[in-house]
Amino acid sequence: MSEPIRVLHIFGALNPGGVETLVMNIYRCIDREKVQFDFALTEGKKSFFDDEVLSLGGRIFYFDKSKNMQQNLTEIFETKGPFKVMHSHVYFYSGLVLRNAKKHGVPVRIAHAHNTSFGQIYTLKRRAYEWLMRKLILQNATDMLGCSTDACEFVFGEGCMDDPRCSVMCNGFDVSAFEYSKEKGDRIREMYGLEGKTVIGHVGRFEDQKNHTQLVEQFAAIHKKDGNTALLMVGRGSLMDSIKEKCKKLGIYDACVFAGAQKDTPSYYSAMDVFLFPSLYEGLGSVLIEAQANGLHVVTSKTVVPDDIDVTGNAAFVPLEAPADEWADAVLAAAERITDNLPNKKVKETYDIKTVTDGLCKIYFRD
């Protein structure tokens, strides 16, 4: 039996997040006798999915902080290869990553766009950096993928969809695993003392992008209108402690659950009545798709989150600048669970992980 081709992915770390979860979903689904994933992690330390990667036959290369990124990459290419594919998830910096990969003879070089902003301030230096990196991507990529047209245009430039190398790749997942389960939902509710409550749910890293500051302000308005509500937050991050303090100041701390990072997110979705996601910017917002697969209505940021996420017709969009009371009204109006399987079937038509993985493999195996 021939050896599998090796695909090198580059991330900061493999902690729970939309991009990392997408790649792990693909890794679990892919035929690992034909394709193996390796990971270059720039943060240089162990992260959430590392043990699973190793158990699936992958390798992890932690960057040496005493060397710059290009030195680390060069060492990996020269001592750990050969790699058939370089699959880069580091946005504009993919320009330098793919140039290095091309120099070392990697035949398939993918730049993957996952967002429409970083919340950065656009200085002249930043604009020059993005212009140069975009130019390097266009010079060195064999393929340019994005979770949405908006994400592609953000990283690769306006008009990029006319380039035959550029295409939208849906953030696939095992849709059937996200079907609503009363048994699993009840178990989570019992675990956190949420029986009989209207549970407002959120899944996301506690970082600026996910906008937990407004999230808890919106929940405070919800809780004022309906005292039988609770906020269930799944995720971890650097802002968790400050958000806990804000919840105490708002007087809602006892109605909030900080569940931390969880691998079994489908069970948590099943414990929710509505999904609230006031993100500041998103390439897509994969958790919104997962929530709809579970049968949930979702309430999210208007114009910020792509309209593409409304797969089931159960999405409501509210402007970020709208007062918390407006968000509260939208959430309470949406807090009715859909228990039939129609939403899940609609999501499966587009986001089935097997379909997405098969499409990606056609790129990986291209000569």
C-alpha positions in Angstrom: 0.0 0.0 0.0 1.4 3.4 -0.9 1.9 6.1 1.7 -0.8 8.7 2.1 -0.1 12.2 0.8 0.7 14.7 3.5 -1.1 18.0 3.8 0.5 20.7 6.0 -2.0 23.1 7.7 -0.8 26.2 9.5 -2.6 27.7 12.5 -1.8 29.7 15.6 -3.1 26.9 17.7 -5.7 24.1 17.5 -8.2 25.5 20.0 -11.9 25.3 19.5 -13.0 27.8 16.9 -14.9 27.8 13.6 -11.8 27.3 11.4 -10.1 24.8 13.6 -13.4 22.8 14.0 -13.9 22.8 10.2 -10.4 21.3 9.6 -10.9 18.7 12.3 -14.3 17.8 10.9 -12.6 17.2 7.5 -9.8 15.3 9.1 -12.2 12.9 10.9 -14.1 12.3 7.6 -11.2 12.0 5.2 -9.7 8.7 4.1 -6.6 8.8 6.2 -5.0 5.9 4.3 -4.9 8.3 1.3 -4.5 11.6 3.1 -2.8 12.6 6.3 -2.8 16.0 8.0 0.1 17.6 9.7 0.0 20.9 11.6 2.4 23.8 12.0 1.4 25.8 15.1 2.8 29.2 15.4 2.0 29.8 19.1 4.5 27.0 19.9 2.5 25.2 22.6 0.0 22.4 23.1 -3.6 23.2 22.3 -7.1 21.6 22.5 -7.2 19.3 19.5 -3.5 18.2 19.6 -4.1 14.8 21.2 -6.8 13.9 18.7 -4.5 14.9 15.8 -1.8 12.5 17.1 -4.4 9.7 17.6 -5.5 10.1 14.0 -1.9 9.7 12.7 -1.1 13.4 12.2 2.1 15.2 13.2 2.3 18.6 15.0 5.2 20.9 14.6 5.4 23.6 17.3 7.2 26.8 16.2 10.4 27.7 18.0 9.9 31.2 19.4 13.6 31.9 19.1 13.2 31.8 15.3 10.9 33.8 13.0 8.0 32.2 11.1 9.8 31.8 7.9 12.8 30.1 9.6 10.4 27.7 11.3 8.5 26.9 8.0 11.8 26.4 6.1 12.9 23.9 8.7 9.6 22.0 8.5 9.7 21.9 4.7 13.4 20.7 4.6 13.3 18.1 7.5 9.7 16.9 7.7 8.5 16.7 4.1 7.7 16.1 1.4 4.3 17.7 1.5 1.9 17.4 -1.4 -0.2 20.3 -0.1 0.3 23.5 1.9 -3.1 24.6 3.2 -2.7 28.0 4.8 -5.3 29.5 7.2 -3.3 32.6 8.3 -5.1 35.1 6.1 -2.9 37.7 4.5 0.3 36.1 5.9 -0.5 33.2 3.6 1.3 35.2 0.9 4.7 34.5 2.6 3.7 31.0 3.6 2.8 30.0 0.1 5.9 31.7 -1.4 8.0 29.5 1.0 6.0 26.4 0.0 6.5 27.1 -3.7 10.3 27.6 -3.1 10.4 24.1 -1.5 8.5 22.4 -4.3 5.1 21.9 -2.7 2.8 21.5 -5.8 -0.6 22.4 -4.3 -0.7 25.7 -2.4 -4.0 26.8 -0.9 -4.8 30.1 0.7 -8.0 29.9 2.8 -10.0 32.9 3.8 -12.2 32.6 6.9 -13.2 36.1 7.8 -14.2 39.5 6.5 -12.3 41.6 9.1 -10.0 41.4 12.0 -11.3 44.5 13.7 -8.0 46.2 13.0 -7.3 49.9 12.6 -6.3 50.6 8.9 -3.1 52.6 9.1 -1.0 53.2 6.0 1.4 50.5 7.2 -1.5 48.0 7.5 -2.8 48.8 4.1 0.6 48.4 2.6 1.0 45.0 4.3 -2.3 43.7 3.0 -1.5 45.0 -0.5 1.8 43.2 -0.5 0.5 39.9 1.0 -2.4 39.9 -1.4 0.0 40.2 -4.3 2.1 37.3 -2.9 -1.0 35.2 -2.5 -2.0 35.8 -6.1 1.5 35.0 -7.3 2.0 31.8 -5.3 -1.4 30.2 -4.7 -2.6 27.4 -6.9 -6.0 27.6 -5.1 -7.9 30.3 -3.2 -10.8 29.2 -1.0 -13.2 31.1 1.3 -16.2 30.3 3.5 -18.2 33.0 1.6 -17.8 35.4 -1.3 -17.4 38.2 1.2 -14.5 36.4 2.9 -12.8 35.7 -0.5 -13.0 39.3 -1.5 -11.7 40.5 1.8 -8.5 38.5 1.5 -8.0 38.1 -2.2 -9.5 41.4 -3.4 -12.5 42.5 -5.3 -13.2 40.6 -8.5 -11.4 37.5 -7.2 -14.3 35.3 -7.9 -13.6 35.8 -11.6 -10.2 34.0 -11.0 -10.6 30.3 -11.8 -8.4 29.5 -8.8 -10.9 31.1 -6.4 -14.1 29.4 -5.1 -16.3 29.2 -2.0 -16.0 26.1 0.1 -18.8 25.6 2.6 -17.8 25.0 6.2 -18.9 21.4 6.3 -19.7 19.3 9.3 -21.5 16.1 10.3 -24.9 17.6 10.1 -26.7 14.5 11.4 -24.7 14.8 14.6 -26.4 18.1 15.3 -30.0 16.9 15.2 -32.0 18.0 18.2 -32.0 15.4 21.1 -34.3 16.0 24.0 -32.5 13.5 26.1 -29.1 15.2 25.6 -30.6 18.6 26.0 -32.3 17.6 29.3 -29.0 16.2 30.6 -27.2 19.5 30.0 -30.1 21.5 31.5 -30.0 19.3 34.6 -26.2 19.6 34.8 -26.5 23.4 35.1 -29.8 23.8 36.9 -31.6 25.1 33.8 -34.8 23.0 34.0 -37.9 24.9 33.1 -35.9 28.0 31.9 -35.9 29.6 28.6 -32.3 29.1 27.6 -30.5 31.7 25.4 -27.4 30.1 23.9 -24.1 31.2 22.6 -21.1 29.4 21.3 -17.9 31.3 20.7 -14.4 32.3 21.9 -14.3 34.9 24.6 -12.4 37.4 22.4 -13.3 40.8 21.0 -14.7 39.4 17.7 -17.5 37.5 19.3 -18.7 40.6 21.2 -19.6 39.1 24.6 -19.8 42.7 26.0 -23.0 43.4 24.0 -24.1 39.8 24.4 -24.5 40.1 28.1 -26.0 43.5 27.8 -28.6 42.1 25.5 -29.2 39.3 27.9 -29.7 41.7 30.7 -32.5 43.3 28.7 -33.9 39.9 28.0 -33.8 38.9 31.6 -35.5 42.1 32.7 -38.4 41.3 30.3 -38.5 37.6 31.3 -37.0 36.6 34.6 -37.3 32.9 33.7 -34.4 33.1 31.2 -30.8 31.9 31.4 -27.8 32.5 29.3 -25.7 29.4 28.4 -22.3 30.4 27.0 -19.9 27.7 25.5 -16.3 28.7 24.8 -13.2 30.1 26.5 -10.8 32.9 25.9 -8.9 35.8 27.3 -11.9 37.9 28.1 -13.9 35.4 30.1 -13.0 36.9 33.5 -13.8 40.4 32.5 -17.2 39.3 31.1 -17.9 37.5 34.4 -17.3 40.8 36.2 -19.6 42.6 33.8 -22.3 40.1 34.5 -22.0 40.7 38.2 -22.3 44.5 37.7 -25.4 43.9 35.5 -26.9 41.8 38.2 -27.3 38.7 35.9 -24.4 36.6 37.0 -26.6 34.0 38.7 -28.6 33.6 35.5 -25.5 33.0 33.4 -23.6 29.7 32.7 -20.0 29.8 31.6 -19.6 26.3 30.3 -16.1 26.6 28.9 -14.9 24.8 25.8 -16.8 21.7 25.0 -16.3 19.0 22.4 -19.9 17.8 22.5 -21.5 21.1 21.3 -24.6 19.3 19.8 -25.8 18.4 23.3 -25.4 22.0 24.3 -27.4 23.3 21.3 -30.1 20.8 22.3 -30.3 22.5 25.7 -31.0 25.9 24.1 -34.2 27.6 23.0 -32.7 30.3 20.8 -29.2 31.1 19.7 -27.9 34.7 20.1 -24.7 35.7 18.2 -24.0 39.5 18.0 -20.6 39.1 16.4 -18.6 42.1 15.3 -17.4 40.5 12.1 -17.6 37.0 10.5 -16.6 35.3 7.3 -19.6 33.1 7.8 -20.4 32.1 11.4 -20.3 28.3 11.4 -22.0 28.0 14.7 -25.1 29.7 13.3 -25.3 26.9 10.7 -24.8 24.3 13.4 -27.5 25.9 15.6 -30.0 25.8 12.6 -29.1 22.1 12.0 -30.3 21.6 15.6 -33.6 23.3 14.8 -32.9 26.6 16.6 -33.9 30.1 15.5 -30.8 32.3 15.5 -30.5 36.1 16.1 -27.4 37.7 14.8 -25.7 40.9 13.5 -27.2 42.6 10.4 -24.8 43.4 7.6 -21.9 42.0 9.6 -22.8 38.3 9.3 -23.4 37.2 5.7 -27.0 36.6 4.6 -25.8 33.2 3.5 -26.2 31.8 7.0 -30.0 31.9 6.8 -30.2 28.4 5.4 -33.5 27.5 7.0 -35.4 30.8 7.0 -35.0 30.8 10.8 -32.5 33.6 11.1 -33.2 37.2 12.4 -30.8 40.0 11.7 -30.5 43.0 14.1 -28.2 46.0 13.6 -25.3 46.0 16.1 -26.1 49.6 16.9 -29.7 48.8 17.8 -30.5 49.1 21.6 -30.4 46.1 23.8 -34.2 46.1 24.1 -34.6 45.6 20.3 -32.3 42.6 20.5 -34.2 41.3 23.5 -37.5 41.5 21.6 -36.1 39.6 18.6 -34.7 36.9 20.9 -37.8 36.4 22.9 -39.9 36.3 19.7 -37.6 33.6 18.3 -37.4 31.5 21.5 -39.5 28.6 20.2 -37.8 25.2 19.4 -38.5 23.5 16.1 -38.6 19.8 16.7 -39.1 18.4 13.2 -36.1 17.4 11.1 -36.8 19.9 8.2 -34.1 22.4 9.2 -31.5 19.7 9.6 -32.3 18.4 6.1 -32.0 21.9 4.6 -28.6 22.3 6.2 -27.4 18.9 5.0 -28.1 19.8 1.4 -25.3 22.4 1.5 -23.0 21.7 4.5 -22.7 17.9 4.5 -19.1 17.1 5.6 -18.7 14.2 3.1 -19.6 16.4 0.2 -17.2 19.2 1.3 -14.4 16.7 2.0 -14.8 15.0 -1.4 -14.5 18.4 -3.1 -11.4 19.4 -1.1 -9.8 16.0 -2.0 -10.1 16.8 -5.7 -7.9 19.8 -5.1 -5.5 17.9 -2.9 -5.0 15.1 -5.5 -4.7 17.4 -8.5 -1.5 16.9 -10.4 
